[in-house]
Amino acid sequence: MWARIASFEGGDTEKLQKLNEERMQSGEMNPPEGIKRVMLFADKENNRRMFVAMFDSREAIEAAEARFESMGDEVPEDVRGRRTGVDYYEVVFEQTV
């Protein structure tokens, strides 16, 4: 399992959540192919977010990059924030307790 972690500063977390909910309900949400799970972590005090997307392989993440880029164009920067980084990590340990 691999994780793609995109970091953002600025934007509006509440508007982003609302937009995502609307897109899910309307069927407009078109996530990258191969994505298995997503999580959004918010640091509201410092107006930062980390978007974590899980994939089966690094190659699957790389194949999804074009779609991630186009998704960024679909959400205004004042809502999504400014992307400050993208990193890939192999998941070497996971446990549900």
Legacy VTK file of the C-alpha trace (Angstrom):
# vtk DataFile Version 3.0
C-alpha trace
ASCII
DATASET POLYDATA
POINTS 97 float
0.000 0.000 0.000
1.192 3.511 -0.834
0.065 6.960 0.307
0.126 10.213 -1.646
0.167 13.135 0.781
-0.579 16.607 -0.555
-0.143 19.561 1.805
-2.099 22.810 1.523
-2.074 26.222 3.210
-4.880 28.758 3.153
-8.239 28.100 1.612
-11.490 27.395 3.418
-11.928 23.957 4.990
-15.674 24.363 5.552
-16.322 25.399 1.931
-14.115 22.540 0.741
-16.099 20.018 2.799
-19.382 21.414 1.495
-18.163 21.324 -2.115
-17.009 17.709 -1.751
-20.317 16.657 -0.205
-22.259 18.343 -3.020
-20.106 16.687 -5.680
-20.481 13.260 -4.053
-24.273 13.587 -3.846
-24.625 14.837 -7.426
-22.297 12.194 -8.849
-19.895 14.877 -10.127
-17.029 13.570 -8.008
-14.563 11.901 -10.345
-11.647 10.660 -8.224
-8.436 9.361 -9.759
-8.472 5.778 -10.961
-6.980 3.283 -8.527
-7.648 5.290 -5.387
-8.564 3.019 -2.455
-9.136 5.415 0.436
-8.862 9.117 1.197
-8.479 11.142 4.371
-8.332 14.889 4.927
-6.500 16.177 7.993
-7.120 19.795 9.000
-5.129 22.083 11.261
-7.761 24.820 11.515
-5.698 26.911 13.916
-2.942 27.331 11.292
-5.241 26.976 8.236
-3.386 23.966 6.836
-4.567 20.632 5.459
-3.093 17.306 4.399
-4.948 15.212 1.842
-3.946 11.544 2.050
-4.899 9.209 -0.795
-4.152 5.494 -0.574
-3.207 3.311 -3.553
-2.029 -0.264 -4.100
1.294 0.815 -5.654
3.541 3.767 -6.381
2.871 3.212 -10.080
-0.859 3.653 -9.442
-0.173 6.991 -7.734
2.012 8.148 -10.612
-0.701 7.146 -13.091
-3.225 9.216 -11.106
-1.150 12.422 -10.990
-2.716 13.943 -14.118
-6.176 13.560 -12.584
-5.012 15.115 -9.305
-3.691 18.093 -11.277
-6.981 18.548 -13.132
-8.911 18.265 -9.841
-6.864 21.192 -8.557
-8.055 23.232 -11.532
-11.691 22.374 -10.701
-11.580 23.835 -7.174
-10.785 27.538 -6.756
-7.577 28.248 -4.822
-9.477 30.363 -2.274
-11.338 27.144 -1.342
-8.658 24.428 -1.735
-5.723 26.566 -0.624
-2.228 26.668 -2.091
-0.562 23.301 -2.482
2.779 23.383 -0.689
3.950 19.844 -1.320
3.242 16.355 -2.595
5.028 13.300 -1.253
4.698 9.531 -1.698
5.168 7.093 1.167
5.076 3.326 1.300
2.859 2.132 4.142
5.054 -0.219 6.148
2.770 -0.650 9.145
-0.963 -0.338 9.715
-3.002 -1.577 12.634
-6.600 -1.132 13.660
-7.066 -1.235 17.418
LINES 1 98
97 0 1 2 3 4 5 6 7 8 9 10 11 12 13 14 15 16 17 18 19 20 21 22 23 24 25 26 27 28 29 30 31 32 33 34 35 36 37 38 39 40 41 42 43 44 45 46 47 48 49 50 51 52 53 54 55 56 57 58 59 60 61 62 63 64 65 66 67 68 69 70 71 72 73 74 75 76 77 78 79 80 81 82 83 84 85 86 87 88 89 90 91 92 93 94 95 96
